[in-house]
Amino acid sequence: MARRFRRGPVIRAFRRKDGSDDGLPAKGGRNADTYWKGQPRSNATHESSTDPDARLFNKSGKSPAILCYHGHVLMENRSGLVVGAVASHADGFSERVSVLRLLDYVPGTHAKTVGADKIYDTRDFVSDCRAHRQESPAEAGQLN
């Protein structure tokens, strides 16, 4: 399951890569908030001056885009204990890639069942799970 870390880079440090918005704001001092409404911004044109690895990401069309990383946790189903954890860059594919990385460290050679959200119900993820000898939620009939 992916979670966004709330602490970390702030949107005030999000600047254009070409440096065209460097310098002090017109009023409010050096820490004044930037008025972003109507201004296009993306990871291709902007980056954080305090943490260049942070990415602008939003989970849905209704949530605001924030600078963040993704945290992924693999939990044992019966006891709820954390088996593994990893952090990754925030993008649309990091969830599936990180889960496959975490599944590499699950001990044993027998087939295992993985429970997940609908975002993991893709043809590529199911075939990658088969390669790792994992039964995906779609194969187990858990997703409708």
matplotlib code that plots the C-alpha trace (Angstrom):
import matplotlib.pyplot as plt

x = [0.0, 1.4, 1.3, 2.5, 4.9, 3.5, 6.7, 9.4, 9.8, 7.5, 5.8, 7.4, 10.7, 9.3, 11.0, 11.4, 14.4, 15.5, 15.7, 13.3, 11.4, 14.5, 14.8, 12.6, 8.9, 7.3, 6.2, 6.2, 9.9, 11.8, 9.4, 6.2, 3.7, 3.6, 0.2, 0.0, -3.6, -3.6, 0.1, 1.2, 3.8, 5.2, 8.1, 9.6, 9.7, 10.0, 12.0, 12.4, 15.3, 15.6, 15.1, 15.5, 14.5, 11.0, 8.3, 5.0, 2.2, -1.5, -3.5, -6.6, -8.0, -9.6, -6.6, -3.9, -0.5, 2.2, 5.9, 6.3, 7.8, 5.9, 6.3, 5.4, 4.8, 4.5, 2.5, 1.9, -1.8, -2.6, -0.7, -0.4, 3.3, 5.4, 7.6, 9.3, 9.2, 10.7, 10.5, 10.4, 9.9, 6.3, 5.0, 2.2, 4.1, 6.2, 3.6, 3.8, 7.5, 8.1, 5.8, 7.7, 10.9, 9.4, 8.2, 11.7, 12.6, 9.7, 11.2, 10.2, 9.8, 6.1, 3.4, 2.1, -1.1, -0.8, -3.7, -3.8, -5.9, -7.5, -4.5, -2.5, -5.1, -3.1, -1.9, 1.7, 1.5, -0.2, 2.4, 5.2, 3.6, 3.5, 7.2, 7.8, 5.5, 2.9, -0.8, -2.2, -5.5, -7.1, -6.2, -7.4, -10.8, -10.5, -11.1, -14.5]
y = [0.0, 3.4, 6.3, 9.9, 11.3, 14.6, 15.9, 16.9, 19.3, 22.3, 23.8, 27.2, 25.6, 24.4, 26.6, 26.5, 24.5, 27.3, 29.8, 32.3, 32.7, 33.2, 36.2, 37.6, 37.8, 41.2, 41.5, 39.3, 38.6, 35.5, 33.0, 34.5, 32.0, 31.7, 32.1, 29.0, 29.3, 29.1, 28.6, 25.4, 23.4, 19.8, 17.7, 18.4, 22.1, 22.6, 21.1, 21.6, 23.8, 22.0, 18.4, 17.9, 14.2, 15.0, 14.8, 16.7, 14.1, 13.9, 10.7, 11.8, 14.7, 16.2, 16.2, 18.9, 18.1, 18.1, 17.4, 13.9, 10.5, 7.2, 4.8, 1.1, -1.5, -5.2, -6.8, -10.4, -11.0, -13.1, -11.1, -7.7, -7.5, -5.5, -7.8, -5.1, -1.4, 0.8, 4.4, 5.5, 8.5, 9.5, 8.6, 6.5, 3.3, 3.1, 1.2, -1.9, -1.8, -1.4, -4.3, -6.6, -5.5, -6.3, -9.7, -10.7, -10.8, -13.0, -16.4, -19.7, -21.2, -22.1, -20.0, -17.2, -15.0, -11.3, -9.0, -5.5, -2.6, -2.2, -0.2, -3.5, -5.2, -4.8, -7.4, -6.5, -6.8, -10.1, -11.5, -10.2, -11.8, -15.1, -14.7, -14.2, -17.3, -15.0, -15.3, -11.9, -10.6, -10.8, -14.5, -15.2, -13.7, -11.0, -8.1, -7.5]
z = [0.0, -0.9, 1.4, 0.9, 3.5, 4.7, 6.2, 3.8, 0.9, 0.9, -2.1, -1.5, -2.6, -5.9, -8.6, -12.3, -13.5, -15.9, -13.0, -14.5, -11.2, -9.0, -6.9, -4.2, -4.5, -5.1, -1.5, 1.6, 1.9, 0.8, 2.4, 0.8, -0.6, -4.4, -6.1, -8.2, -9.5, -13.3, -13.6, -15.2, -13.3, -13.7, -12.8, -16.3, -15.8, -12.0, -9.1, -5.4, -4.4, -1.0, -2.2, -6.0, -5.7, -4.5, -7.1, -7.6, -7.3, -6.6, -5.9, -7.7, -9.7, -6.7, -4.4, -4.6, -6.1, -3.4, -3.3, -1.9, -1.9, -1.8, 1.1, 0.5, 3.2, 2.9, 5.7, 6.7, 6.4, 9.5, 12.1, 10.5, 11.1, 8.7, 6.6, 4.5, 3.6, 0.9, -0.2, -3.8, -6.1, -6.5, -9.9, -11.4, -11.5, -8.3, -6.4, -8.6, -9.1, -5.3, -4.5, -6.8, -5.1, -1.7, -2.9, -3.8, -0.1, 1.0, 2.0, 0.6, -2.9, -2.7, -4.4, -2.2, -2.4, -2.5, -1.5, -3.0, -4.2, -7.7, -8.9, -9.0, -11.3, -14.5, -17.1, -16.5, -12.7, -12.9, -15.3, -13.1, -10.0, -11.9, -12.6, -8.9, -8.1, -6.4, -6.9, -7.7, -6.2, -9.6, -10.0, -6.5, -7.3, -4.6, -7.0, -8.7]

ax = plt.figure().add_subplot(projection="3d")
ax.plot(x, y, z, "-o")
ax.set_aspect("equal")
plt.show()
